[in-house]
Amino acid sequence: MSSREDETLAQAAVAALTGQLDLAPKPGLPDPRDLGVLAGRRDHCSLRWSAKALAPGLAAMAAAARRTGEPTPQLRAELGAIGRSTEHSVGLAGGGHKGALWALGFLVAAAALLPRAGARDVAAAAKKLAAFNDKGAPRRPSRGSTISAKYGAAGARGEARAGFPHVRRALDALTTARSAGATEAEARLDALLTVMSTLQDTELLYTAGPLGLRHVQAGARGVLESGGTATRAGRDALTALDADLHERGWSPRGSAGLLAGALFLDSLPVAAMTGAV
């Protein structure tokens, strides 16, 4: 691939992330409604602004993968170094998106390795990349890894090493909802709820504990079992869940990042997606 194609992959990933941010209502997550609330204005606007700061790092990850040509320990180390540098840049731009950066980074690099592959093959290549240890990673455990160890949750690393199963489930949910006549926004919300219904979100485990996590998972399943967001009953259940999570201050950020990964894979050329999921 050329450098222009690396930039295209990076911009597609950023568009997927901002597309996730534009959805509403997202239970417990920042969305455009925050623009009308003074307390939330900075949060949502800064997330949209800082999302753009991911583009140079993601393009560099794609270029590194294209140059290397296959999943190797050396490429994994280079992706880790680029990712940490990008985290710093995003922090200067307003912060956020740490989980999304790593998910999108692996997927962008995998898409650069396999430019004509479908979503399933891209996820499989990302799995191979994630299987290597990042020797340059800080020795000090992150909050996510500490919570993963405490509760036995897969966390972001486990999700990547498993080949992004929740990203693939979100893609399936998108296809199902679209086939049933849902609008694009409804399909994406159903995909988010599908991830929320089963993901062991380390952010939720940190803020709400295992009981809180199960509460959120049950709430997401309740929306889907009511018919999804395209139905009146499902929409009512979504509104109730949204109010509940905002009142509790619980935010399923891990699910949001994985939805962005699904939207990125969904944006790959249609010809490459045939039979992918």
Phi, psi and omega in degrees: 000152177274169178298329177297322179289327174298316178296323180296317177298317180297316180293325177295322179293317178296319178297323177295320180292315179290330175296321175296318180296329184283347180290146176203146354277137177253117186302116176075004185242152176299140176208177186303340178297336180295340180296337179267003181241122186302318183294332183260352186303311183296321183299305184292316181296317181293326177294320178294319181293312184291337177301325181293335181288350177284337190302312181299319180294319179294321177296321178294323177296317178298318180295320179297318179294316180298320181291321182284317173089349179199158178292122179219161175301325180294318178295318178301318179295320180293319177298320179297317180295317178296319181298317180293322176296320180293322175305317180296316180297318179295322177300319178294333182272358178134344175087179181092177172071018183299311180296318179296323180301314183288321177296310181293326179299312178299317184289322177295316179298318179295321178295327176290326177292326184233073189297341181246016184270160175273180187299318182296318179291323177297316178298322179294322177292322176297323177299317179297320178296315184291340182291337179280143175284143177269100185292342180267001182293146177303143180287334181289126181298143175279168178298320181297317181291326177295316179293322178300315180293322183294318186253358182072025179275150182294319182070184183297320180294316180295322178300314180294317182291341176269003180083029178054060180300325181285332172296318180292324176294322178296321177297318177298319180295321176300312181298315181297313182294318178297319180295332180275001177095010179291153172290167180298319179297318179295320179297319181290322176294320176298322178295318177299314181294327177298316177295313181301329187291340183228342184292133172274081187289115183293332176295317178292321178298325180290316185271331189237347181075178183300321180294319178295319178300314180295327177297315180293316179300317180294322179296319178294317177298324179299320178296314182294320180289341176278359178118357181084175188288350178279352180252159179297315181296319179294321179294320178297319179294323177296317180299318180294318179295319179300312180297319181298312184290323177294322179293322180281342183075028180260131185231114179280065187294328179298321178295321180297318180295322180287328173298319177301321176298319178295319180294328176295309179299324179295336182274351178298155184310140184304321181299327181281344185269352185300123179069021189279331187231000000 
